[in-house]
């Protein structure tokens, strides 16, 4: 998988050259069976298309963040297939779990070569923290006491580094009643901790299968589209958005600014089941 800088859209040619450049891939929902579909979409095909397009458009990022729901059936073969795709990029890739994943299995299978399941990495002027927001047996999210202690330790270890925190679950309601039943539980202690550490500049999540941008307590909050199926924003009940698969890019600046944007496939793949009431 190679990049072609001359073919970059204008938005990518204008990206600051000296930032820490990050590609976010999220909610891939791969399966053990590579031909299996989610809501009519072959998730492996759209994952491959998004990864190829992202590396063509944005060039070679400094790292990739894969923010959960990576393998829908949490199968060994699904994780091994994902690992193979990420290894081919030769780009440092950091994976964290979503509610469809099995965190222990991810750590066992994905910690190889350039692919990692670890709590944090420091690069350039930034510390990137990867939290496990999953609750066993639940679609909802929580930063439990163990993760809170880990976060506190990491923030205290790197007070001089701008910090971006990533997790699968959205930390704030996004305005969709059904989706917001799965928002991060009791987040006040989490946000109280962040307020004690002004180096934290933003939070990045997956889970919501749509773009979301907000500012809360001085922090930039970003949610991102899926590499397969999108959910309609602002709906009380489950609804599919006929928008194509997408990804987010970020350029993290030395002064703490987070420059970010989205890109998507040119069109929605055929077969999307817009009448579905859930999965």
C-alpha positions as CSV (number, residue, x, y, z in Angstrom):
1,X,0.0,0.0,0.0
2,X,1.7,3.1,-1.2
3,X,0.8,6.8,-1.1
4,X,0.8,9.2,-4.0
5,X,1.4,12.8,-2.8
6,X,0.7,14.3,-6.2
7,X,-2.8,13.0,-6.1
8,X,-3.7,14.6,-2.7
9,X,-6.9,16.7,-2.6
10,X,-6.3,20.3,-1.8
11,X,-7.3,19.9,1.8
12,X,-4.4,17.5,2.4
13,X,-1.9,19.6,0.6
14,X,-2.7,22.4,3.0
15,X,-2.1,20.3,6.1
16,X,0.6,21.8,8.4
17,X,3.8,20.0,7.5
18,X,5.4,19.9,11.0
19,X,2.5,18.3,13.0
20,X,2.0,14.8,14.2
21,X,-0.2,13.4,11.5
22,X,-2.7,10.7,12.5
23,X,-5.1,8.6,10.6
24,X,-8.2,7.4,12.5
25,X,-9.9,4.2,11.4
26,X,-12.9,3.1,13.4
27,X,-15.9,0.8,13.6
28,X,-14.7,-1.6,10.9
29,X,-16.9,-4.5,12.0
30,X,-14.9,-7.2,10.2
31,X,-16.0,-10.9,10.4
32,X,-14.3,-14.3,10.4
33,X,-16.0,-14.8,7.0
34,X,-14.5,-12.3,4.6
35,X,-17.7,-12.3,2.5
36,X,-20.1,-11.5,5.3
37,X,-22.0,-8.2,5.3
38,X,-23.3,-5.8,7.9
39,X,-26.6,-4.2,6.9
40,X,-25.9,-5.2,3.3
41,X,-22.3,-3.9,3.2
42,X,-19.3,-6.1,2.9
43,X,-17.2,-4.7,5.7
44,X,-13.9,-6.1,4.6
45,X,-14.3,-4.5,1.1
46,X,-15.1,-1.1,2.5
47,X,-12.2,-1.3,5.1
48,X,-9.8,-2.1,2.3
49,X,-11.1,0.8,0.2
50,X,-11.0,3.3,3.0
51,X,-7.4,2.3,4.0
52,X,-6.2,2.5,0.4
53,X,-7.9,5.9,-0.2
54,X,-6.6,7.3,3.1
55,X,-3.0,6.4,2.4
56,X,-3.4,7.8,-1.1
57,X,-5.0,11.1,-0.1
58,X,-3.2,11.9,3.2
59,X,0.1,10.4,2.4
60,X,2.0,8.4,5.0
61,X,0.8,9.4,8.5
62,X,3.0,9.2,11.5
63,X,0.6,6.7,13.0
64,X,-2.8,5.0,12.7
65,X,-5.3,4.8,15.5
66,X,-8.0,2.1,15.2
67,X,-10.7,3.1,17.8
68,X,-12.7,0.0,18.4
69,X,-15.5,-2.3,17.0
70,X,-12.7,-3.6,14.8
71,X,-14.0,-7.2,14.5
72,X,-17.8,-7.6,14.9
73,X,-17.7,-11.2,15.9
74,X,-14.4,-10.9,17.8
75,X,-13.1,-13.9,15.9
76,X,-9.4,-14.9,15.8
77,X,-9.4,-15.0,12.0
78,X,-11.0,-11.5,11.9
79,X,-8.3,-10.0,14.1
80,X,-5.6,-11.9,12.1
81,X,-6.9,-10.5,8.9
82,X,-7.0,-7.0,10.4
83,X,-3.4,-7.5,11.6
84,X,-2.3,-8.5,8.2
85,X,-3.8,-5.3,6.6
86,X,-2.1,-3.0,9.2
87,X,1.2,-4.8,9.0
88,X,1.3,-4.2,5.2
89,X,1.2,-0.4,5.8
90,X,4.4,-0.6,7.9
91,X,2.9,2.4,9.8
92,X,2.8,2.3,13.7
93,X,-0.8,1.4,14.4
94,X,-2.5,1.5,17.8
95,X,-5.7,-0.5,18.4
96,X,-8.2,-0.1,21.2
97,X,-11.4,-2.1,21.9
98,X,-15.0,-1.4,21.3
99,X,-18.1,-3.1,22.6
100,X,-18.0,-5.7,19.8
101,X,-14.3,-6.6,20.5
102,X,-12.7,-8.8,23.1
103,X,-9.9,-6.7,24.7
104,X,-7.9,-9.7,25.9
105,X,-8.0,-11.4,22.5
106,X,-7.0,-8.1,20.9
107,X,-3.9,-7.8,23.1
108,X,-3.0,-11.4,22.5
109,X,-3.3,-11.3,18.7
110,X,-2.6,-7.7,17.6
111,X,0.6,-6.8,19.5
112,X,2.9,-7.7,16.7
113,X,5.5,-5.8,14.6
114,X,4.1,-2.3,13.9
115,X,0.7,-3.0,15.4
116,X,0.1,-2.4,19.1
117,X,-2.5,-2.7,21.9
118,X,-0.9,-0.5,24.6
119,X,-2.1,2.3,26.9
120,X,-0.1,5.2,25.5
121,X,2.6,6.4,23.2
122,X,4.6,9.6,23.0
123,X,5.6,11.1,19.7
124,X,6.9,14.6,18.9
125,X,5.2,17.0,21.2
126,X,2.3,14.8,22.0
127,X,1.3,12.0,24.4
128,X,-1.5,9.8,23.0
129,X,-3.6,7.8,25.6
130,X,-5.7,4.9,24.5
131,X,-8.4,3.9,27.0
132,X,-10.5,0.8,27.2
133,X,-14.1,2.1,27.7
134,X,-15.8,-1.3,27.3
135,X,-18.1,-3.0,29.8
136,X,-18.2,-6.8,29.5
137,X,-21.6,-7.9,28.2
138,X,-22.8,-4.3,27.5
139,X,-22.9,-2.0,24.5
140,X,-22.4,1.0,26.8
141,X,-19.1,2.6,28.0
142,X,-17.3,3.3,31.3
143,X,-13.9,4.5,32.4
144,X,-13.6,2.2,35.4
145,X,-11.4,2.6,38.4
146,X,-8.5,0.7,36.8
147,X,-8.6,2.9,33.7
148,X,-8.9,6.0,35.8
149,X,-5.8,5.1,37.7
150,X,-3.9,4.4,34.5
151,X,-5.0,7.7,33.0
152,X,-4.0,9.6,36.1
153,X,-0.6,8.0,36.1
154,X,0.0,8.7,32.4
155,X,-1.1,12.4,32.8
156,X,1.3,12.8,35.7
157,X,4.2,11.2,33.8
158,X,3.9,13.5,30.8
159,X,2.8,17.0,32.1
160,X,4.9,18.6,29.4
161,X,3.3,16.8,26.5
162,X,0.1,17.9,24.7
163,X,-2.3,15.0,25.2
164,X,-5.0,13.5,23.1
165,X,-7.2,10.8,24.7
166,X,-8.9,8.2,22.6
167,X,-11.6,5.7,23.5
168,X,-14.3,3.9,21.7
169,X,-17.4,5.3,23.4
170,X,-18.6,8.9,23.1
171,X,-18.0,10.9,26.3
172,X,-20.9,13.3,25.6
173,X,-24.4,12.8,24.2
174,X,-24.6,13.3,20.5
175,X,-28.3,14.0,20.3
176,X,-29.6,10.6,19.2
177,X,-31.7,9.0,21.8
178,X,-31.0,5.4,21.0
179,X,-27.2,6.0,20.6
180,X,-27.0,8.1,23.8
181,X,-28.2,5.1,25.8
182,X,-24.7,3.9,25.2
183,X,-22.8,7.1,26.1
184,X,-20.0,7.0,28.6
185,X,-21.5,6.3,32.0
186,X,-21.0,8.8,34.9
187,X,-18.3,10.8,33.1
188,X,-18.0,13.6,35.7
189,X,-15.1,12.0,37.6
190,X,-13.3,11.5,34.3
191,X,-13.8,15.1,33.2
192,X,-12.8,16.3,36.7
193,X,-9.5,14.5,36.3
194,X,-8.9,16.0,32.9
195,X,-9.5,19.5,34.3
196,X,-6.6,19.0,36.6
197,X,-4.3,18.4,33.7
198,X,-4.3,21.4,31.2
199,X,-2.0,19.5,28.8
200,X,-5.1,17.5,27.7
201,X,-6.3,19.1,24.5
202,X,-8.9,16.8,23.1
203,X,-10.9,13.5,23.1
204,X,-11.3,11.2,20.1
205,X,-13.9,8.4,19.9
206,X,-15.6,6.0,17.5
207,X,-18.9,4.1,18.2
208,X,-21.3,6.7,16.8
209,X,-20.7,6.0,13.1
210,X,-21.0,9.7,12.3
211,X,-19.1,13.0,12.5
212,X,-19.4,14.8,15.8
213,X,-17.5,17.9,16.8
214,X,-17.9,19.8,20.1
215,X,-16.0,21.8,22.7
216,X,-16.5,20.9,26.3
217,X,-14.7,22.4,29.3
218,X,-12.1,23.7,26.8
219,X,-11.5,20.3,25.2
220,X,-12.1,19.4,21.6
221,X,-14.4,16.4,21.3
222,X,-14.3,14.5,18.0
223,X,-16.4,11.5,16.9
224,X,-15.9,9.9,13.5
225,X,-17.6,8.0,10.7
226,X,-17.3,4.2,10.3
227,X,-15.4,2.4,7.6
228,X,-18.7,0.7,6.7
229,X,-22.2,1.9,7.7
230,X,-23.2,5.3,9.0
231,X,-25.9,6.2,11.5
232,X,-28.2,9.1,10.9
233,X,-27.5,12.0,13.2
234,X,-30.1,13.4,15.5
235,X,-32.6,10.5,15.2
236,X,-34.4,9.2,18.3
237,X,-34.5,5.7,16.9
238,X,-32.0,3.6,14.9
239,X,-31.6,4.9,11.4
240,X,-29.1,4.3,8.6
241,X,-27.6,7.3,6.9
242,X,-27.0,6.8,3.1
243,X,-23.5,8.3,3.5
244,X,-20.4,6.5,2.2
245,X,-17.8,4.9,4.5
246,X,-15.2,7.4,5.8
247,X,-12.3,8.2,8.0
248,X,-10.8,11.1,10.0
249,X,-7.3,12.6,9.7
250,X,-5.7,14.7,12.4
251,X,-2.6,17.0,12.4
252,X,-1.6,17.6,16.0
253,X,0.4,20.8,16.3
254,X,3.3,21.6,18.7
255,X,1.3,24.4,20.3
256,X,-1.6,22.0,21.2
257,X,-3.9,22.8,18.3
258,X,-5.8,19.9,16.8
259,X,-6.4,20.3,13.0
260,X,-8.7,17.7,11.7
261,X,-11.1,16.8,8.9
262,X,-13.0,13.9,7.2
263,X,-12.9,12.1,3.9
264,X,-15.1,9.4,2.5
265,X,-15.5,7.0,-0.4
266,X,-16.9,8.7,-3.6
267,X,-20.2,6.8,-3.2
268,X,-22.0,4.4,-0.9
269,X,-21.4,0.8,-1.9
270,X,-24.3,-1.1,-3.4
271,X,-26.5,-3.2,-1.1
272,X,-26.9,-1.0,1.9
273,X,-30.1,-1.9,3.7
274,X,-31.7,1.4,4.6
275,X,-34.8,-0.2,6.0
276,X,-32.9,-2.1,8.7
277,X,-34.1,-1.4,12.3
278,X,-30.8,-2.4,13.9
279,X,-28.2,-5.2,14.2
